Amino acid sequence: MRFTAWLVLFATLLLWSGNWIVARAARDEIGPALATVGRLIWVLMILAPFTWNGLTAKLELLRKRDWVIFAALGLAGGGPHLALQWLGLHYTTATSGILYLSTSPIFILLMAAPLAAERIGLRQWAGVLISFSGVATIATKGEFGLLSFNIGDLMALASMMMWAGYTVFLRVRRDPLSTAELIVMVCALGLVFMSPWLAWEIFFNRKLDLSFAGALGVLYSAIGSMLLAYAGWSYVVTRLGAARAGVTMHLMPAMGVVLAAIFLGEYPLWYHFAGIALILAGVALSSVRRVA
């Protein structure tokens, strides 16, 4: 059982790493809102026929607390989180964007304190500071005298903050929904939250036609990074816990950097290595448990 959970975790991280590469490659082929809504619809079309009866039967069992958590999951993991990732890759490289994935454990730590009543000690705060110094190193390309963040970097970080919230809310849910039913609920609410963004894109964005490359990107994002990876992540968080699963996300930058070099010709520079070293050092420090 434990081996299966770790195997599913590795496959999940690989699928998500590939999504950053696909989003960067297809960024000019389709708008971020249309891409996000498209993959949400794909997932709903695939899962709805198999979950409709069970989901509708369980709706009357849901309490107000369950609906609040679902709304948070839909906002943090179903819609804007994905669109921010796609849009951010218009302005920053896949290499830089994917390195920020290692900040997820830090954001999970910060959000677990108020949402899951977990205490943050001095060691954890030191780890947070070290990790964010690594973020600054990557964002400024090592030129600290010109302290300014690329808007794409900020979007990638915002996406990671939202994903951290999704992970924490997954851990505190108490509803009777299965994994497939949960994904349907998250995607449906994600569509609701994406409606204003999609409306803006329809009226003001010049890129609405769907090319073959854009369609393939949406299909991969729907099947790989949403349907399969979300199911895998829900499975892993349930069996390994949010904190343990979150820490392993630092494996994704290594996967993503290799994929970016192979498929996009993006090679990491010195500040990428320095930044990720600081981020991982901070994650390691903040993850160490005090020995009684």
GUVO-859063 format. One record per residue (C-alpha): y, z, x; residue in one letter; residue number from 1. Coordinates in nm, 3 decimals. Example, Ala and Ser with C-alpha at 12.3 -4.5 7.8 and 13.67 -1.06 7.14 Angstrom:
% residues 2
{yy -0.450	zz 0.780	xx 1.230	code A	pos 1} $
{yy -0.106	zz 0.714	xx 1.367	code S	pos 2} $
This chain:
% residues 292
{yy 0.000	zz 0.000	xx 0.000	code M	pos 1} $
{yy 0.247	zz 0.093	xx 0.275	code R	pos 2} $
{yy 0.150	zz -0.214	xx 0.482	code F	pos 3} $
{yy 0.209	zz -0.437	xx 0.179	code T	pos 4} $
{yy 0.553	zz -0.286	xx 0.125	code A	pos 5} $
{yy 0.655	zz -0.357	xx 0.485	code W	pos 6} $
{yy 0.518	zz -0.711	xx 0.465	code L	pos 7} $
{yy 0.715	zz -0.775	xx 0.145	code V	pos 8} $
{yy 1.023	zz -0.627	xx 0.313	code L	pos 9} $
{yy 0.998	zz -0.867	xx 0.608	code F	pos 10} $
{yy 0.961	zz -1.170	xx 0.379	code A	pos 11} $
{yy 1.255	zz -1.050	xx 0.169	code T	pos 12} $
{yy 1.483	zz -1.015	xx 0.471	code L	pos 13} $
{yy 1.384	zz -1.360	xx 0.597	code L	pos 14} $
{yy 1.464	zz -1.518	xx 0.260	code L	pos 15} $
{yy 1.806	zz -1.351	xx 0.250	code W	pos 16} $
{yy 1.881	zz -1.451	xx 0.608	code S	pos 17} $
{yy 1.808	zz -1.812	xx 0.517	code G	pos 18} $
{yy 2.046	zz -1.789	xx 0.223	code N	pos 19} $
{yy 2.343	zz -1.739	xx 0.456	code W	pos 20} $
{yy 2.244	zz -2.053	xx 0.646	code I	pos 21} $
{yy 2.206	zz -2.256	xx 0.326	code V	pos 22} $
{yy 2.538	zz -2.129	xx 0.187	code A	pos 23} $
{yy 2.720	zz -2.221	xx 0.508	code R	pos 24} $
{yy 2.560	zz -2.566	xx 0.521	code A	pos 25} $
{yy 2.634	zz -2.646	xx 0.155	code A	pos 26} $
{yy 2.974	zz -2.477	xx 0.130	code R	pos 27} $
{yy 3.162	zz -2.804	xx 0.078	code D	pos 28} $
{yy 2.907	zz -2.943	xx -0.168	code E	pos 29} $
{yy 2.959	zz -2.701	xx -0.457	code I	pos 30} $
{yy 3.206	zz -2.430	xx -0.562	code G	pos 31} $
{yy 3.098	zz -2.065	xx -0.514	code P	pos 32} $
{yy 3.122	zz -1.975	xx -0.884	code A	pos 33} $
{yy 2.925	zz -2.280	xx -0.997	code L	pos 34} $
{yy 2.664	zz -2.214	xx -0.727	code A	pos 35} $
{yy 2.628	zz -1.852	xx -0.833	code T	pos 36} $
{yy 2.613	zz -1.924	xx -1.205	code V	pos 37} $
{yy 2.367	zz -2.206	xx -1.138	code G	pos 38} $
{yy 2.120	zz -1.985	xx -0.959	code R	pos 39} $
{yy 2.156	zz -1.709	xx -1.218	code L	pos 40} $
{yy 2.069	zz -1.960	xx -1.491	code I	pos 41} $
{yy 1.772	zz -2.086	xx -1.292	code W	pos 42} $
{yy 1.631	zz -1.737	xx -1.261	code V	pos 43} $
{yy 1.687	zz -1.664	xx -1.630	code L	pos 44} $
{yy 1.513	zz -1.986	xx -1.735	code M	pos 45} $
{yy 1.212	zz -1.900	xx -1.520	code I	pos 46} $
{yy 1.177	zz -1.534	xx -1.614	code L	pos 47} $
{yy 1.307	zz -1.513	xx -1.973	code A	pos 48} $
{yy 1.000	zz -1.666	xx -2.141	code P	pos 49} $
{yy 0.774	zz -1.409	xx -1.972	code F	pos 50} $
{yy 0.995	zz -1.104	xx -2.026	code T	pos 51} $
{yy 1.164	zz -1.165	xx -2.360	code W	pos 52} $
{yy 0.923	zz -0.973	xx -2.584	code N	pos 53} $
{yy 0.890	zz -0.675	xx -2.352	code G	pos 54} $
{yy 1.263	zz -0.659	xx -2.278	code L	pos 55} $
{yy 1.376	zz -0.677	xx -2.640	code T	pos 56} $
{yy 1.123	zz -0.408	xx -2.735	code A	pos 57} $
{yy 1.263	zz -0.174	xx -2.468	code K	pos 58} $
{yy 1.633	zz -0.226	xx -2.544	code L	pos 59} $
{yy 1.633	zz 0.034	xx -2.819	code E	pos 60} $
{yy 1.493	zz 0.288	xx -2.570	code L	pos 61} $
{yy 1.788	zz 0.251	xx -2.335	code L	pos 62} $
{yy 2.044	zz 0.528	xx -2.319	code R	pos 63} $
{yy 2.414	zz 0.506	xx -2.241	code K	pos 64} $
{yy 2.344	zz 0.608	xx -1.880	code R	pos 65} $
{yy 2.100	zz 0.316	xx -1.846	code D	pos 66} $
{yy 2.360	zz 0.066	xx -1.971	code W	pos 67} $
{yy 2.620	zz 0.199	xx -1.728	code V	pos 68} $
{yy 2.377	zz 0.156	xx -1.439	code I	pos 69} $
{yy 2.284	zz -0.194	xx -1.558	code F	pos 70} $
{yy 2.650	zz -0.290	xx -1.571	code A	pos 71} $
{yy 2.696	zz -0.161	xx -1.216	code A	pos 72} $
{yy 2.387	zz -0.352	xx -1.100	code L	pos 73} $
{yy 2.509	zz -0.671	xx -1.268	code G	pos 74} $
{yy 2.851	zz -0.643	xx -1.105	code L	pos 75} $
{yy 2.733	zz -0.537	xx -0.759	code A	pos 76} $
{yy 2.418	zz -0.747	xx -0.729	code G	pos 77} $
{yy 2.415	zz -1.012	xx -0.998	code G	pos 78} $
{yy 2.732	zz -1.217	xx -0.973	code G	pos 79} $
{yy 3.050	zz -1.153	xx -0.770	code P	pos 80} $
{yy 2.849	zz -1.022	xx -0.474	code H	pos 81} $
{yy 2.677	zz -1.360	xx -0.440	code L	pos 82} $
{yy 2.992	zz -1.565	xx -0.500	code A	pos 83} $
{yy 3.188	zz -1.368	xx -0.239	code L	pos 84} $
{yy 2.916	zz -1.442	xx 0.014	code Q	pos 85} $
{yy 2.930	zz -1.815	xx -0.063	code W	pos 86} $
{yy 3.310	zz -1.829	xx -0.064	code L	pos 87} $
{yy 3.345	zz -1.623	xx 0.254	code G	pos 88} $
{yy 3.136	zz -1.875	xx 0.447	code L	pos 89} $
{yy 3.412	zz -2.131	xx 0.391	code H	pos 90} $
{yy 3.626	zz -1.931	xx 0.633	code Y	pos 91} $
{yy 3.387	zz -1.768	xx 0.880	code T	pos 92} $
{yy 3.070	zz -1.878	xx 1.055	code T	pos 93} $
{yy 2.722	zz -1.794	xx 0.934	code A	pos 94} $
{yy 2.669	zz -1.612	xx 1.265	code T	pos 95} $
{yy 2.965	zz -1.379	xx 1.209	code S	pos 96} $
{yy 2.895	zz -1.334	xx 0.840	code G	pos 97} $
{yy 2.531	zz -1.245	xx 0.883	code I	pos 98} $
{yy 2.605	zz -0.991	xx 1.157	code L	pos 99} $
{yy 2.798	zz -0.791	xx 0.900	code Y	pos 100} $
{yy 2.471	zz -0.739	xx 0.717	code L	pos 101} $
{yy 2.404	zz -0.454	xx 0.957	code S	pos 102} $
{yy 2.691	zz -0.261	xx 0.799	code T	pos 103} $
{yy 2.490	zz -0.225	xx 0.477	code S	pos 104} $
{yy 2.318	zz 0.099	xx 0.586	code P	pos 105} $
{yy 2.661	zz 0.246	xx 0.662	code I	pos 106} $
{yy 2.798	zz 0.151	xx 0.321	code F	pos 107} $
{yy 2.479	zz 0.280	xx 0.158	code I	pos 108} $
{yy 2.530	zz 0.610	xx 0.338	code L	pos 109} $
{yy 2.892	zz 0.635	xx 0.222	code L	pos 110} $
{yy 2.806	zz 0.548	xx -0.138	code M	pos 111} $
{yy 2.497	zz 0.768	xx -0.154	code A	pos 112} $
{yy 2.717	zz 1.074	xx -0.103	code A	pos 113} $
{yy 2.909	zz 1.052	xx -0.433	code P	pos 114} $
{yy 2.648	zz 0.862	xx -0.633	code L	pos 115} $
{yy 2.326	zz 1.029	xx -0.520	code A	pos 116} $
{yy 2.465	zz 1.366	xx -0.408	code A	pos 117} $
{yy 2.367	zz 1.315	xx -0.044	code E	pos 118} $
{yy 2.560	zz 1.508	xx 0.220	code R	pos 119} $
{yy 2.726	zz 1.333	xx 0.515	code I	pos 120} $
{yy 2.746	zz 1.537	xx 0.836	code G	pos 121} $
{yy 2.955	zz 1.496	xx 1.149	code L	pos 122} $
{yy 2.682	zz 1.291	xx 1.316	code R	pos 123} $
{yy 2.687	zz 1.044	xx 1.026	code Q	pos 124} $
{yy 3.066	zz 1.018	xx 1.032	code W	pos 125} $
{yy 3.054	zz 0.944	xx 1.406	code A	pos 126} $
{yy 2.801	zz 0.669	xx 1.336	code G	pos 127} $
{yy 3.031	zz 0.523	xx 1.071	code V	pos 128} $
{yy 3.322	zz 0.508	xx 1.316	code L	pos 129} $
{yy 3.111	zz 0.345	xx 1.588	code I	pos 130} $
{yy 2.976	zz 0.086	xx 1.344	code S	pos 131} $
{yy 3.320	zz -0.006	xx 1.217	code F	pos 132} $
{yy 3.442	zz -0.047	xx 1.575	code S	pos 133} $
{yy 3.167	zz -0.309	xx 1.605	code G	pos 134} $
{yy 3.294	zz -0.476	xx 1.289	code V	pos 135} $
{yy 3.644	zz -0.487	xx 1.440	code A	pos 136} $
{yy 3.504	zz -0.639	xx 1.759	code T	pos 137} $
{yy 3.344	zz -0.929	xx 1.572	code I	pos 138} $
{yy 3.633	zz -0.980	xx 1.329	code A	pos 139} $
{yy 3.898	zz -0.991	xx 1.603	code T	pos 140} $
{yy 3.672	zz -1.182	xx 1.846	code K	pos 141} $
{yy 3.731	zz -0.904	xx 2.096	code G	pos 142} $
{yy 4.110	zz -0.952	xx 2.096	code E	pos 143} $
{yy 4.212	zz -0.610	xx 1.969	code F	pos 144} $
{yy 4.580	zz -0.679	xx 2.041	code G	pos 145} $
{yy 4.568	zz -0.932	xx 1.758	code L	pos 146} $
{yy 4.421	zz -0.698	xx 1.500	code L	pos 147} $
{yy 4.374	zz -0.923	xx 1.200	code S	pos 148} $
{yy 4.069	zz -0.994	xx 0.989	code F	pos 149} $
{yy 3.965	zz -1.343	xx 0.892	code N	pos 150} $
{yy 3.956	zz -1.363	xx 0.512	code I	pos 151} $
{yy 3.598	zz -1.484	xx 0.535	code G	pos 152} $
{yy 3.506	zz -1.171	xx 0.731	code D	pos 153} $
{yy 3.668	zz -0.954	xx 0.464	code L	pos 154} $
{yy 3.474	zz -1.134	xx 0.190	code M	pos 155} $
{yy 3.149	zz -1.087	xx 0.380	code A	pos 156} $
{yy 3.222	zz -0.716	xx 0.418	code L	pos 157} $
{yy 3.313	zz -0.686	xx 0.049	code A	pos 158} $
{yy 2.983	zz -0.854	xx -0.035	code S	pos 159} $
{yy 2.798	zz -0.600	xx 0.179	code M	pos 160} $
{yy 2.981	zz -0.312	xx 0.012	code M	pos 161} $
{yy 2.874	zz -0.441	xx -0.327	code M	pos 162} $
{yy 2.516	zz -0.485	xx -0.209	code W	pos 163} $
{yy 2.512	zz -0.127	xx -0.084	code A	pos 164} $
{yy 2.621	zz -0.013	xx -0.428	code G	pos 165} $
{yy 2.344	zz -0.222	xx -0.585	code Y	pos 166} $
{yy 2.086	zz -0.056	xx -0.360	code T	pos 167} $
{yy 2.206	zz 0.296	xx -0.443	code V	pos 168} $
{yy 2.214	zz 0.227	xx -0.816	code F	pos 169} $
{yy 1.860	zz 0.089	xx -0.795	code L	pos 170} $
{yy 1.748	zz 0.424	xx -0.663	code R	pos 171} $
{yy 1.908	zz 0.631	xx -0.941	code V	pos 172} $
{yy 1.793	zz 0.423	xx -1.239	code R	pos 173} $
{yy 1.554	zz 0.590	xx -1.486	code R	pos 174} $
{yy 1.499	zz 0.309	xx -1.738	code D	pos 175} $
{yy 1.156	zz 0.178	xx -1.848	code P	pos 176} $
{yy 1.217	zz -0.185	xx -1.745	code L	pos 177} $
{yy 0.974	zz -0.366	xx -1.516	code S	pos 178} $
{yy 1.097	zz -0.549	xx -1.206	code T	pos 179} $
{yy 1.105	zz -0.887	xx -1.383	code A	pos 180} $
{yy 1.285	zz -0.740	xx -1.684	code E	pos 181} $
{yy 1.536	zz -0.572	xx -1.455	code L	pos 182} $
{yy 1.610	zz -0.902	xx -1.278	code I	pos 183} $
{yy 1.670	zz -1.071	xx -1.614	code V	pos 184} $
{yy 1.908	zz -0.794	xx -1.716	code M	pos 185} $
{yy 2.096	zz -0.808	xx -1.384	code V	pos 186} $
{yy 2.127	zz -1.187	xx -1.398	code C	pos 187} $
{yy 2.243	zz -1.185	xx -1.762	code A	pos 188} $
{yy 2.512	zz -0.928	xx -1.689	code L	pos 189} $
{yy 2.597	zz -1.116	xx -1.370	code G	pos 190} $
{yy 2.677	zz -1.419	xx -1.584	code L	pos 191} $
{yy 2.915	zz -1.207	xx -1.790	code V	pos 192} $
{yy 3.099	zz -1.086	xx -1.482	code F	pos 193} $
{yy 3.110	zz -1.439	xx -1.335	code M	pos 194} $
{yy 3.263	zz -1.595	xx -1.649	code S	pos 195} $
{yy 3.630	zz -1.546	xx -1.547	code P	pos 196} $
{yy 3.566	zz -1.681	xx -1.197	code W	pos 197} $
{yy 3.379	zz -1.983	xx -1.334	code L	pos 198} $
{yy 3.659	zz -2.052	xx -1.584	code A	pos 199} $
{yy 3.914	zz -2.048	xx -1.301	code W	pos 200} $
{yy 3.697	zz -2.282	xx -1.094	code E	pos 201} $
{yy 3.657	zz -2.527	xx -1.382	code I	pos 202} $
{yy 4.032	zz -2.555	xx -1.434	code F	pos 203} $
{yy 4.163	zz -2.531	xx -1.077	code F	pos 204} $
{yy 3.887	zz -2.611	xx -0.827	code N	pos 205} $
{yy 3.853	zz -2.974	xx -0.724	code R	pos 206} $
{yy 3.484	zz -2.942	xx -0.631	code K	pos 207} $
{yy 3.273	zz -2.934	xx -0.946	code L	pos 208} $
{yy 3.045	zz -3.234	xx -0.900	code D	pos 209} $
{yy 2.695	zz -3.139	xx -0.787	code L	pos 210} $
{yy 2.561	zz -3.334	xx -0.489	code S	pos 211} $
{yy 2.194	zz -3.346	xx -0.392	code F	pos 212} $
{yy 2.257	zz -3.107	xx -0.101	code A	pos 213} $
{yy 2.443	zz -2.870	xx -0.330	code G	pos 214} $
{yy 2.161	zz -2.880	xx -0.584	code A	pos 215} $
{yy 1.906	zz -2.798	xx -0.314	code L	pos 216} $
{yy 2.123	zz -2.509	xx -0.198	code G	pos 217} $
{yy 2.142	zz -2.367	xx -0.549	code V	pos 218} $
{yy 1.766	zz -2.411	xx -0.596	code L	pos 219} $
{yy 1.688	zz -2.225	xx -0.273	code Y	pos 220} $
{yy 1.933	zz -1.949	xx -0.362	code S	pos 221} $
{yy 1.780	zz -1.914	xx -0.708	code A	pos 222} $
{yy 1.410	zz -1.920	xx -0.615	code I	pos 223} $
{yy 1.422	zz -1.777	xx -0.265	code G	pos 224} $
{yy 1.713	zz -1.536	xx -0.232	code S	pos 225} $
{yy 1.726	zz -1.423	xx -0.595	code M	pos 226} $
{yy 1.394	zz -1.451	xx -0.777	code L	pos 227} $
{yy 1.157	zz -1.376	xx -0.489	code L	pos 228} $
{yy 1.386	zz -1.164	xx -0.272	code A	pos 229} $
{yy 1.525	zz -0.949	xx -0.556	code Y	pos 230} $
{yy 1.174	zz -0.883	xx -0.680	code A	pos 231} $
{yy 1.069	zz -0.796	xx -0.326	code G	pos 232} $
{yy 1.369	zz -0.568	xx -0.272	code W	pos 233} $
{yy 1.310	zz -0.380	xx -0.596	code S	pos 234} $
{yy 0.946	zz -0.334	xx -0.497	code Y	pos 235} $
{yy 1.037	zz -0.210	xx -0.150	code V	pos 236} $
{yy 1.315	zz 0.028	xx -0.260	code V	pos 237} $
{yy 1.083	zz 0.184	xx -0.516	code T	pos 238} $
{yy 0.810	zz 0.249	xx -0.259	code R	pos 239} $
{yy 1.003	zz 0.312	xx 0.063	code L	pos 240} $
{yy 1.331	zz 0.450	xx -0.071	code G	pos 241} $
{yy 1.687	zz 0.315	xx -0.057	code A	pos 242} $
{yy 1.777	zz 0.473	xx 0.278	code A	pos 243} $
{yy 1.467	zz 0.353	xx 0.465	code R	pos 244} $
{yy 1.486	zz 0.004	xx 0.316	code A	pos 245} $
{yy 1.859	zz -0.017	xx 0.383	code G	pos 246} $
{yy 1.823	zz 0.067	xx 0.752	code V	pos 247} $
{yy 1.582	zz -0.224	xx 0.804	code T	pos 248} $
{yy 1.851	zz -0.471	xx 0.700	code M	pos 249} $
{yy 1.973	zz -0.472	xx 1.059	code H	pos 250} $
{yy 1.677	zz -0.703	xx 1.128	code L	pos 251} $
{yy 1.850	zz -0.974	xx 0.925	code M	pos 252} $
{yy 2.122	zz -1.051	xx 1.182	code P	pos 253} $
{yy 1.856	zz -1.127	xx 1.443	code A	pos 254} $
{yy 1.679	zz -1.357	xx 1.199	code M	pos 255} $
{yy 2.005	zz -1.515	xx 1.087	code G	pos 256} $
{yy 2.141	zz -1.577	xx 1.437	code V	pos 257} $
{yy 1.822	zz -1.759	xx 1.531	code V	pos 258} $
{yy 1.829	zz -1.965	xx 1.210	code L	pos 259} $
{yy 2.201	zz -2.046	xx 1.258	code A	pos 260} $
{yy 2.136	zz -2.168	xx 1.611	code A	pos 261} $
{yy 1.844	zz -2.385	xx 1.499	code I	pos 262} $
{yy 1.986	zz -2.536	xx 1.181	code F	pos 263} $
{yy 2.366	zz -2.516	xx 1.224	code L	pos 264} $
{yy 2.415	zz -2.529	xx 1.600	code G	pos 265} $
{yy 2.609	zz -2.199	xx 1.589	code E	pos 266} $
{yy 2.547	zz -1.994	xx 1.901	code Y	pos 267} $
{yy 2.656	zz -1.630	xx 1.935	code P	pos 268} $
{yy 2.935	zz -1.543	xx 2.180	code L	pos 269} $
{yy 2.992	zz -1.227	xx 2.383	code W	pos 270} $
{yy 3.185	zz -1.049	xx 2.108	code Y	pos 271} $
{yy 2.899	zz -1.107	xx 1.864	code H	pos 272} $
{yy 2.661	zz -0.925	xx 2.098	code F	pos 273} $
{yy 2.910	zz -0.645	xx 2.169	code A	pos 274} $
{yy 2.989	zz -0.603	xx 1.800	code G	pos 275} $
{yy 2.630	zz -0.595	xx 1.681	code I	pos 276} $
{yy 2.542	zz -0.349	xx 1.959	code A	pos 277} $
{yy 2.812	zz -0.110	xx 1.836	code L	pos 278} $
{yy 2.711	zz -0.157	xx 1.472	code I	pos 279} $
{yy 2.345	zz -0.085	xx 1.544	code L	pos 280} $
{yy 2.434	zz 0.213	xx 1.763	code A	pos 281} $
{yy 2.636	zz 0.356	xx 1.476	code G	pos 282} $
{yy 2.354	zz 0.290	xx 1.230	code V	pos 283} $
{yy 2.104	zz 0.458	xx 1.461	code A	pos 284} $
{yy 2.329	zz 0.762	xx 1.507	code L	pos 285} $
{yy 2.396	zz 0.798	xx 1.137	code S	pos 286} $
{yy 2.025	zz 0.765	xx 1.055	code S	pos 287} $
{yy 1.901	zz 1.039	xx 1.288	code V	pos 288} $
{yy 1.778	zz 1.339	xx 1.097	code R	pos 289} $
{yy 1.863	zz 1.686	xx 1.215	code R	pos 290} $
{yy 1.557	zz 1.868	xx 1.342	code V	pos 291} $
{yy 1.531	zz 2.223	xx 1.205	code A	pos 292} $
